[in-house]
Amino acid sequence: MSIPTLALNNGRALPAIGFGTYNLRGEPGAAAVASAITTGYRLLDTALNYENEGAVGDGIRASGVDRADIIVTSKLPGRFHGYDETFVGFEESRALLGLDYVDLYLIHWPLPKVGKYLETWRAMIELRDQGLVRSIGVSNFTIEQLTRLADETGVVPAVNQVELHPRFPQAELRAFHTAHGIVTESWSPLGNRSEITAEPVITRIAADHGVTATQAVLRWHVQLGAIPIPKSANPERQQENIDLFGFELDDAEVSAISALESGRLWGGDPDTHEEF
Ligand SMILES: NC(=O)c1ccc[n+]([C@@H]2O[C@H](COP(=O)([O-])OP(=O)(O)OC[C@H]3O[C@@H](n4cnc5c(N)ncnc54)[C@H](OP(=O)(O)O)[C@@H]3O)[C@@H](O)[C@H]2O)c1
């Protein structure tokens, strides 16, 4: 199976679909990660705060796939915001993963009230320049915050990973990303899965294409140009979620899914959300 790629602003690329690992921990977590890799996922998403980087590293080693062929994402949590603190938080992730370098490293949340994301970003640039991180980006950043990073440092994030699903398609933010060469990643791409996949609009589109409702939703992300990172502990569902490249939605179908917009599901407004 061939998975298309999206170019990053630094000459590297990401596959059009990745694998989320939130809640995959311990030996079952490592087994789920290994299974995802053998299924064909090459982009993995973890974070220090998921408390599973050890399991992700073990899963990579158990998969038998060359580490160099896998793109590992991790994220710096709020308690390590600040220039010097960023290096400490990064080393913790790197040690837990058991890897020499991290492929994509993101600031997990902007925490504007803490007011340190700019100096944190300067340290991320340094990590990249030292070769410890291949690409740097952010998560949950607004247009205003992205603009500030670029204006103050001249370095535009390669990626902004944000809440994105049919209830919250983020059209304005995606348009900004496109205009500035930032790749969008969709977290919780299935949203509140059981509710979304029961939507008549989605079940009808899925039936018309002979795919599952989940596949229709994930294909919608791909056609928006956003990289979904669905999490599944189950090998069959992992296979289902990556099998998106043999059908195509038409423009009316993409618009019909986008029209399900109602707002954020998880309440994590980047201007106010705090987690450390
Ligand atoms: N940057 C951030 O702030 C942030 C925030 C939240 C999440 N994330 C990342 O985004 C990833 C994905 O988000 P998420 O885990 O919240 O939600 P999600 O991927 O939208 O949904 C995961 C849920 O859907 C189920 N599922 C997956 N595929 C399915 C299928 N084909 N059929 C039926 N059920 C299916 C999973 O159950 P099973 O495991 O049983 O299949 C799980 O309960 C996370 O794992 C994490 O890596 C990032």
The ligand as a Gaussian input file, in Angstrom:
#p B3LYP/6-31G(d) Opt

LIG

0 1
 N       -1.981000      17.644000      20.747000
 C       -2.981000      17.437000      21.588000
 O       -3.287000      18.287000      22.436000
 C       -3.764000      16.160000      21.492000
 C       -4.984000      16.023000      22.167000
 C       -5.691000      14.833000      22.032000
 C       -5.189000      13.811000      21.232000
 N       -3.973000      13.953000      20.603000
 C       -3.412000      12.868000      19.740000
 O       -4.398000      12.519000      18.775000
 C       -4.579000      11.101000      18.813000
 C       -5.972000      10.726000      18.348000
 O       -6.952000      11.331000      19.155000
 P       -7.841000      10.486000      20.214000
 O       -7.075000       9.315000      20.671000
 O       -8.308000      11.488000      21.203000
 O       -9.150000      10.072000      19.414000
 P       -9.512000       9.399000      18.012000
 O       -8.304000       8.866000      17.335000
 O      -10.350000      10.405000      17.282000
 O      -10.476000       8.210000      18.471000
 C       -9.973000       7.125000      19.187000
 C      -11.150000       6.256000      19.634000
 O      -11.824000       5.734000      18.484000
 C      -11.794000       4.296000      18.531000
 N      -11.565000       3.850000      17.145000
 C      -10.473000       4.081000      16.380000
 N      -10.642000       3.562000      15.156000
 C      -11.883000       2.982000      15.134000
 C      -12.615000       2.274000      14.145000
 N      -12.118000       2.095000      12.918000
 N      -13.839000       1.818000      14.477000
 C      -14.342000       2.018000      15.706000
 N      -13.688000       2.661000      16.694000
 C      -12.456000       3.162000      16.399000
 C      -10.674000       3.921000      19.462000
 O      -10.955000       2.697000      20.107000
 P      -10.004000       1.377000      19.938000
 O       -8.648000       1.764000      20.433000
 O      -10.677000       0.365000      20.798000
 O      -10.040000       1.016000      18.477000
 C      -10.711000       5.079000      20.456000
 O      -11.714000       4.869000      21.433000
 C       -4.270000      10.747000      20.279000
 O       -4.084000       9.370000      20.466000
 C       -3.052000      11.593000      20.500000
 O       -1.910000      10.970000      19.932000
 C       -3.276000      15.125000      20.701000

